[in-house]
Amino acid sequence: MAAEVNGSSGLLKEEEEPMDVTATHSENYQTLLDAGLPQKVAESLDNIFQTGLVAYVDLDERALDALREFNEEGAMSVLQQFKESDLSHVQNKSAFLCGVMKTYRQREKQGNKVQESTKGPDEAKIKDLLERTGYTLDVTTGQRKYGGPPPEEVFSGPQPGIGTEVFVGKIPRDLYEDELVPLFEKAGSIWDLRLMMDPLTGQNRGYAFITFCSKEAAQEAVKLCDNYEIRSGKYLGVCISVANNRLFVGSIPKNKTRESILEDFGKVTEGLQEVILYTQPDDKRKNRGFCFLEYEDHKSAAQARRRLMSGKVKVWGNPVTVEWADPVAEPDPEVMAKVKVLFVRKLATPVTEELLENTFSQFGKLERVKKLKDYAFVHFEERDAAVKAMQEMNGKELGGEQIEIVLAKPPDKKRKERQAARQTSRSSGSAFLQFNLRTHSGLF
């Protein structure tokens, strides 16, 4: 009887006492509430913390501020998608969560419901690849980055420069590093591979950038992998990628020097490394009214272009004309090995085609000579004669000016197509742009 009474009283006491809700929450739960998150959202995020997928310290104020801007339903959907994402290779989880939120808003604008996570790569195969190569993998909502830098035993030098990156197109949308790396590493050591991802679909965008540790490896990759059948009926497109870090700027006062332009544009943009300026053939004290600004990388050039085109930034009190300069591509070494034409620049005004012909014919038989303003093309019948003339005459004085000589780069058909398209779409300012395209088709 006493047992029954004691038992029933014990049950009654248990029912009457309030539950200790803090037992189901981490120590960060109250902090989330204090940050202004709704209770359900705070509980959902706290549950994610407790799973070990992400820690409170992994999320910065930017991510929490962005999450607070969502209504409760949207925030819960975002966190559910974040929880279902594979975070095993995500280095910056805070940035990844911000990417998920951005994707959610994009889908909302398109009138689409947030899609369930699309099947990704075979994680077992990805793990095997990383264990075999020793490379790292960093995943964001916009790309999957393999390497960069590679393990020291693979390559320990500085980041490779121009001519070491290839563009890979026509990639099947459900293909990942486990198939790409084994193919491209046959060409040489990979610095990094960046597979571009579509956050809206969860699949790749059909293209990637691969940087090799040497130019030779990049060129070999084009030979081995361009038009390679990666899957039945699916052929890759591979070519050397050239990041554009050069801007064309017009409307420059003709009395400005290279040094003054470098200083003035350096004050309003970041990462400016060089100014390429051409003087007038008949007056070396004056420039031709335009120049090229060369930045340390494409990102710096893009930021400078946006800033200069905004209308808010003025140089010398006036707005300037800004265009992308065509990137100076590295020609195929095999093609350059056959070039028999010299490009001669910095010619004095009195120098004629006849003088050029007399000067260069001593090295071998010429096919023709063509002078345009202060530069010229000298065509030899034999390559050896062209090389000898370049070695002997480069830096020598001709007509009172010290000339510069290089092998002329073959014309780029694609660049000519871009030039024709731009000439069609522009009328004013076309003289500046035409010179831009002509001089940067590999002849300067």
C-alpha positions as CSV (number, residue, x, y, z in Angstrom):
1,M,0.0,0.0,0.0
2,A,2.8,2.3,0.9
3,A,4.6,1.4,-2.3
4,E,1.5,2.2,-4.3
5,V,1.1,5.5,-2.5
6,N,4.8,6.3,-2.9
7,G,4.7,5.3,-6.5
8,S,1.7,7.4,-7.4
9,S,2.9,10.4,-5.5
10,G,6.2,10.1,-7.4
11,L,4.4,10.1,-10.7
12,L,2.4,13.0,-9.7
13,K,5.5,14.9,-8.7
14,E,7.2,14.1,-12.0
15,E,4.2,15.4,-14.0
16,E,4.0,18.6,-12.0
17,E,7.7,19.6,-12.3
18,P,8.6,21.6,-15.4
19,M,11.0,20.0,-17.9
20,D,14.6,21.1,-18.0
21,V,14.7,22.3,-21.6
22,T,18.3,23.4,-21.4
23,A,19.3,19.8,-21.3
24,T,18.5,19.5,-25.0
25,H,20.4,22.6,-26.0
26,S,24.1,23.5,-26.2
27,E,25.7,26.3,-24.4
28,N,25.3,28.4,-27.6
29,Y,21.5,28.3,-27.7
30,Q,21.0,31.3,-25.6
31,T,23.6,33.2,-27.6
32,L,21.6,32.5,-30.8
33,L,18.4,33.9,-29.1
34,D,20.3,36.9,-27.9
35,A,21.5,37.5,-31.5
36,G,17.8,37.9,-32.5
37,L,17.1,34.5,-34.1
38,P,13.5,33.2,-33.7
39,Q,13.2,30.3,-31.2
40,K,12.6,27.6,-33.9
41,V,15.5,28.9,-36.0
42,A,17.8,29.0,-33.0
43,E,16.8,25.5,-32.0
44,S,17.3,24.2,-35.6
45,L,20.8,25.8,-35.8
46,D,21.7,24.5,-32.3
47,N,20.7,21.0,-33.3
48,I,23.1,21.3,-36.2
49,F,25.8,22.3,-33.8
50,Q,25.1,19.2,-31.7
51,T,25.4,16.9,-34.7
52,G,29.1,18.0,-35.1
53,L,28.6,19.1,-38.7
54,V,29.5,22.6,-37.8
55,A,30.5,24.4,-34.6
56,Y,29.3,27.8,-33.3
57,V,32.8,29.3,-33.8
58,D,32.6,28.3,-37.5
59,L,29.9,30.9,-38.2
60,D,30.8,34.6,-38.2
61,E,28.5,37.6,-37.6
62,R,27.9,38.0,-41.4
63,A,26.2,34.6,-41.6
64,L,24.1,35.1,-38.5
65,D,23.0,38.6,-39.7
66,A,22.0,37.2,-43.1
67,L,20.1,34.4,-41.4
68,R,18.2,36.8,-39.2
69,E,16.9,38.7,-42.3
70,F,14.9,35.6,-43.4
71,N,11.4,34.9,-42.2
72,E,11.1,31.8,-40.0
73,E,10.0,29.5,-42.8
74,G,12.8,30.6,-45.1
75,A,15.4,30.3,-42.4
76,M,14.2,26.8,-41.5
77,S,14.4,25.8,-45.2
78,V,17.9,27.2,-45.5
79,L,19.1,25.4,-42.4
80,Q,17.6,22.1,-43.6
81,Q,19.4,22.4,-46.9
82,F,22.6,23.3,-45.1
83,K,22.3,20.3,-42.9
84,E,21.7,18.0,-45.8
85,S,24.8,19.4,-47.7
86,D,28.0,17.4,-47.7
87,L,30.3,19.6,-45.6
88,S,33.2,17.1,-45.4
89,H,35.4,19.2,-47.8
90,V,34.0,22.7,-46.9
91,Q,36.8,24.7,-45.3
92,N,34.8,27.9,-44.7
93,K,31.4,26.8,-43.4
94,S,30.2,30.3,-42.7
95,A,30.8,31.4,-46.3
96,F,29.1,28.1,-47.5
97,L,26.0,28.9,-45.4
98,C,25.9,32.4,-46.9
99,G,26.1,30.8,-50.3
100,V,23.1,28.5,-49.5
101,M,21.1,31.6,-48.4
102,K,22.0,33.4,-51.6
103,T,20.9,30.4,-53.7
104,Y,17.6,30.3,-51.8
105,R,16.9,33.9,-52.6
106,Q,17.8,33.4,-56.3
107,R,15.3,30.5,-56.5
108,E,12.7,32.6,-54.7
109,K,13.1,35.3,-57.3
110,Q,12.7,32.7,-60.1
111,G,9.5,31.5,-58.5
112,N,11.0,28.1,-57.8
113,K,10.7,26.2,-54.6
114,V,14.0,25.3,-53.1
115,Q,15.1,22.0,-54.6
116,E,16.2,19.0,-52.7
117,S,19.9,18.4,-52.7
118,T,21.0,16.8,-56.0
119,K,23.1,13.7,-55.9
120,G,26.8,14.7,-55.8
121,P,30.0,12.9,-56.4
122,D,30.8,9.4,-55.2
123,E,32.4,10.4,-51.9
124,A,34.3,7.0,-51.6
125,K,36.0,7.7,-54.9
126,I,36.8,11.3,-53.9
127,K,38.3,10.0,-50.7
128,D,40.4,7.5,-52.5
129,L,41.7,10.2,-54.9
130,L,42.7,12.5,-52.1
131,E,44.4,9.7,-50.2
132,R,46.3,8.7,-53.3
133,T,47.5,12.2,-54.3
134,G,47.7,13.9,-51.0
135,Y,45.9,17.0,-52.4
136,T,43.2,18.9,-50.5
137,L,39.6,19.7,-51.7
138,D,37.8,22.9,-50.7
139,V,34.1,23.0,-51.6
140,T,32.0,26.2,-51.8
141,T,28.6,26.8,-53.3
142,G,30.2,28.1,-56.4
143,Q,33.1,25.8,-57.0
144,R,35.1,22.8,-56.0
145,K,38.8,23.5,-55.7
146,Y,41.2,20.6,-55.8
147,G,44.8,21.5,-54.7
148,G,46.2,25.0,-54.9
149,P,48.9,24.6,-53.7
150,P,49.6,20.9,-54.3
151,P,51.6,18.8,-51.7
152,E,55.2,19.9,-51.3
153,E,56.5,16.6,-52.6
154,V,54.6,17.3,-55.9
155,F,55.7,21.0,-56.3
156,S,57.2,23.4,-53.9
157,G,57.8,26.5,-56.1
158,P,55.7,29.7,-56.3
159,Q,52.3,29.8,-58.0
160,P,52.6,29.2,-61.7
161,G,52.1,32.2,-64.0
162,I,50.7,33.0,-67.4
163,G,50.4,30.1,-69.8
164,T,50.0,27.4,-67.2
165,E,46.2,27.3,-67.0
166,V,43.8,25.5,-69.3
167,F,40.1,25.9,-69.8
168,V,38.1,22.7,-69.9
169,G,34.7,22.9,-71.5
170,K,31.9,20.5,-72.4
171,I,32.2,18.6,-69.1
172,P,29.2,16.3,-68.3
173,R,27.2,18.0,-65.5
174,D,27.5,15.0,-63.2
175,L,31.2,14.5,-63.5
176,Y,33.7,15.3,-60.8
177,E,37.4,15.2,-59.7
178,D,37.5,11.5,-59.5
179,E,37.3,11.3,-63.3
180,L,39.0,14.6,-64.3
181,V,42.2,14.3,-62.2
182,P,43.3,10.9,-63.4
183,L,43.0,12.1,-67.0
184,F,44.7,15.5,-66.7
185,E,47.5,14.4,-64.4
186,K,48.9,12.4,-67.3
187,A,50.0,15.7,-68.8
188,G,52.0,16.8,-65.8
189,S,51.8,18.0,-62.2
190,I,48.5,19.8,-61.4
191,W,48.7,23.0,-59.2
192,D,44.9,23.2,-58.8
193,L,41.7,22.2,-60.5
194,R,38.6,24.4,-60.1
195,L,35.3,22.8,-61.1
196,M,32.7,25.5,-61.4
197,M,29.4,24.6,-59.7
198,D,25.8,25.7,-60.2
199,P,24.2,26.3,-56.8
200,L,20.7,26.2,-58.2
201,T,21.1,22.6,-59.6
202,G,23.8,21.2,-57.4
203,Q,25.7,20.1,-60.6
204,N,28.8,21.5,-62.3
205,R,28.4,24.2,-64.8
206,G,30.1,22.2,-67.6
207,Y,33.5,23.8,-67.3
208,A,36.6,23.9,-65.2
209,F,40.0,25.6,-65.0
210,I,43.1,23.6,-64.4
211,T,46.5,25.2,-63.5
212,F,49.6,23.1,-64.1
213,C,52.9,23.5,-62.5
214,S,54.6,24.3,-65.8
215,K,53.7,25.7,-69.3
216,E,54.9,22.4,-70.9
217,A,52.3,20.4,-68.9
218,A,49.5,22.8,-69.8
219,Q,50.4,22.5,-73.5
220,E,50.6,18.7,-73.2
221,A,47.1,18.7,-71.6
222,V,45.7,20.5,-74.6
223,K,47.3,17.9,-76.9
224,L,46.1,14.9,-74.9
225,C,42.7,16.0,-73.7
226,D,41.2,18.4,-76.3
227,N,38.4,16.5,-78.1
228,Y,38.9,13.5,-75.6
229,E,35.9,11.3,-75.3
230,I,35.4,11.4,-71.5
231,R,32.2,9.4,-71.7
232,S,30.3,7.8,-74.6
233,G,29.6,10.6,-77.1
234,K,30.9,13.3,-74.7
235,Y,34.0,15.1,-75.9
236,L,35.9,17.6,-73.9
237,G,37.1,21.0,-75.2
238,V,40.5,22.0,-73.9
239,C,42.5,25.2,-74.6
240,I,45.1,27.4,-73.0
241,S,43.4,30.0,-70.7
242,V,44.7,33.5,-70.5
243,A,43.4,35.6,-67.6
244,N,43.0,39.2,-68.7
245,N,44.8,41.7,-66.4
246,R,45.1,44.6,-68.8
247,L,42.8,47.6,-69.5
248,F,42.7,49.9,-72.4
249,V,42.2,53.6,-71.4
250,G,41.5,56.4,-73.8
251,S,41.0,60.2,-73.5
252,I,44.4,60.7,-71.9
253,P,46.0,64.1,-72.2
254,K,48.8,63.8,-74.7
255,N,51.3,65.5,-72.5
256,K,51.1,62.9,-69.8
257,T,54.1,60.6,-69.2
258,R,54.2,57.0,-68.3
259,E,55.4,57.8,-64.7
260,S,52.6,60.4,-64.1
261,I,49.9,58.0,-65.4
262,L,51.2,55.2,-63.2
263,E,51.1,57.5,-60.2
264,D,47.6,59.0,-61.0
265,F,45.9,55.7,-61.7
266,G,47.7,54.1,-58.8
267,K,45.9,56.5,-56.4
268,V,42.4,55.5,-57.5
269,T,42.9,51.7,-58.2
270,E,44.7,48.9,-56.5
271,G,47.2,46.4,-57.9
272,L,48.4,48.5,-60.8
273,Q,51.9,47.3,-61.9
274,E,52.7,48.8,-65.2
275,V,51.6,51.4,-67.7
276,I,52.2,50.8,-71.4
277,L,52.3,54.0,-73.3
278,Y,53.0,54.8,-77.0
279,T,54.5,58.1,-78.2
280,Q,53.6,59.9,-81.4
281,P,55.9,59.0,-84.3
282,D,56.6,62.6,-85.1
283,D,56.8,64.0,-81.5
284,K,58.3,61.7,-78.8
285,R,57.3,64.1,-76.1
286,K,53.6,63.4,-76.7
287,N,51.6,60.2,-76.2
288,R,48.9,59.0,-78.6
289,G,46.0,59.7,-76.3
290,F,45.6,56.3,-74.8
291,C,47.5,53.7,-72.7
292,F,47.2,50.2,-71.3
293,L,47.1,49.6,-67.6
294,E,48.5,46.2,-66.4
295,Y,47.3,44.9,-63.0
296,E,48.7,42.1,-60.9
297,D,45.8,39.8,-61.6
298,H,42.4,39.6,-63.3
299,K,40.5,40.4,-60.1
300,S,42.4,43.6,-59.6
301,A,41.8,44.6,-63.2
302,A,38.1,43.9,-63.0
303,Q,37.7,45.9,-59.8
304,A,39.7,48.8,-61.4
305,R,37.5,48.6,-64.5
306,R,34.3,48.8,-62.5
307,R,35.6,51.7,-60.4
308,L,36.8,53.7,-63.4
309,M,33.5,53.1,-65.3
310,S,31.3,54.0,-62.4
311,G,31.5,57.7,-63.2
312,K,32.3,58.4,-59.5
313,V,36.1,58.3,-60.1
314,K,37.7,61.0,-62.2
315,V,41.4,61.2,-63.3
316,W,42.6,64.8,-64.0
317,G,39.1,66.0,-63.3
318,N,37.6,64.1,-66.3
319,P,36.0,60.7,-66.9
320,V,38.1,58.3,-69.0
321,T,37.3,55.7,-71.6
322,V,37.9,52.2,-70.3
323,E,37.8,48.9,-72.2
324,W,39.2,45.4,-71.7
325,A,42.4,45.0,-73.7
326,D,42.6,41.7,-75.5
327,P,44.8,39.4,-73.4
328,V,48.2,38.7,-74.8
329,A,48.0,34.9,-75.4
330,E,51.1,32.7,-75.5
331,P,51.3,31.2,-79.0
332,D,52.1,27.6,-79.6
333,P,55.9,27.0,-79.4
334,E,55.7,24.7,-82.4
335,V,54.1,27.5,-84.4
336,M,56.6,30.2,-83.2
337,A,59.5,27.8,-84.1
338,K,58.5,28.3,-87.8
339,V,58.1,32.1,-87.8
340,K,60.2,34.0,-90.4
341,V,58.8,37.5,-89.8
342,L,60.3,40.1,-87.6
343,F,58.4,42.8,-85.8
344,V,60.5,46.0,-85.6
345,R,59.3,48.8,-83.4
346,K,60.3,52.3,-82.2
347,L,61.2,53.4,-85.7
348,A,62.1,57.0,-86.3
349,T,59.9,59.0,-88.7
350,P,62.7,59.3,-91.4
351,V,63.1,55.5,-91.6
352,T,61.7,54.2,-94.9
353,E,60.8,50.8,-96.2
354,E,63.8,51.1,-98.6
355,L,66.2,51.8,-95.7
356,L,64.7,48.8,-93.8
357,E,65.2,46.6,-96.8
358,N,68.8,47.6,-97.3
359,T,69.5,47.1,-93.6
360,F,68.0,43.7,-93.2
361,S,68.8,42.1,-96.6
362,Q,72.4,41.7,-95.5
363,F,71.2,38.8,-93.3
364,G,69.3,36.9,-96.0
365,K,66.8,37.2,-98.8
366,L,63.7,39.1,-98.0
367,E,60.1,38.5,-99.3
368,R,58.8,42.0,-98.4
369,V,59.0,44.8,-95.9
370,K,56.0,46.8,-94.6
371,K,56.2,49.9,-92.5
372,L,53.2,51.3,-90.5
373,K,53.8,54.5,-88.6
374,D,56.7,53.7,-86.2
375,Y,56.8,49.9,-86.6
376,A,57.3,47.5,-89.4
377,F,57.2,43.8,-90.5
378,V,60.2,42.3,-92.2
379,H,59.5,39.0,-94.0
380,F,62.4,36.7,-94.6
381,E,62.5,33.6,-96.8
382,E,64.4,31.6,-94.3
383,R,63.9,31.5,-90.5
384,D,67.6,31.2,-89.7
385,A,68.2,34.6,-91.5
386,A,65.3,36.2,-89.5
387,V,66.8,34.9,-86.2
388,K,70.2,36.1,-87.0
389,A,68.9,39.6,-88.0
390,M,67.0,39.8,-84.7
391,Q,70.1,38.9,-82.7
392,E,72.3,41.3,-84.5
393,M,70.0,44.3,-84.9
394,N,67.9,44.3,-81.7
395,G,68.9,47.4,-79.7
396,K,70.9,49.0,-82.5
397,E,70.4,52.5,-83.7
398,L,68.6,53.1,-86.9
399,G,67.6,56.6,-88.1
400,G,68.6,58.1,-84.8
401,E,66.4,55.9,-82.6
402,Q,67.2,52.6,-80.8
403,I,65.0,49.9,-82.3
404,E,63.5,46.8,-80.7
405,I,63.0,43.5,-82.6
406,V,61.0,40.4,-81.8
407,L,59.6,37.5,-83.8
408,A,56.1,38.4,-85.0
409,K,53.3,36.4,-83.5
410,P,51.0,34.8,-86.0
411,P,47.5,36.5,-86.2
412,D,44.8,35.1,-83.9
413,K,41.6,34.3,-85.9
414,K,39.4,34.4,-82.9
415,R,40.8,37.9,-82.0
416,K,40.1,39.1,-85.5
417,E,36.5,37.9,-85.1
418,R,36.2,39.8,-81.8
419,Q,37.6,42.9,-83.5
420,A,35.1,42.7,-86.3
421,A,32.2,42.4,-83.9
422,R,33.4,45.4,-81.9
423,Q,33.9,47.5,-85.0
424,T,30.3,46.7,-86.0
425,S,28.9,47.7,-82.6
426,R,30.9,50.9,-82.1
427,S,31.2,54.1,-84.1
428,S,32.6,56.7,-81.7
429,G,36.0,56.0,-80.3
430,S,36.7,53.2,-82.8
431,A,40.1,54.5,-83.8
432,F,41.4,54.0,-80.2
433,L,39.9,50.5,-80.0
434,Q,41.1,49.4,-83.3
435,F,44.6,50.2,-82.4
436,N,44.1,48.4,-79.1
437,L,43.0,45.2,-80.9
438,R,45.7,45.5,-83.5
439,T,48.7,46.2,-81.2
440,H,47.6,43.5,-78.8
441,S,47.1,40.8,-81.3
442,G,50.5,39.6,-80.3
443,L,52.6,42.1,-82.3
444,F,53.8,44.2,-79.4
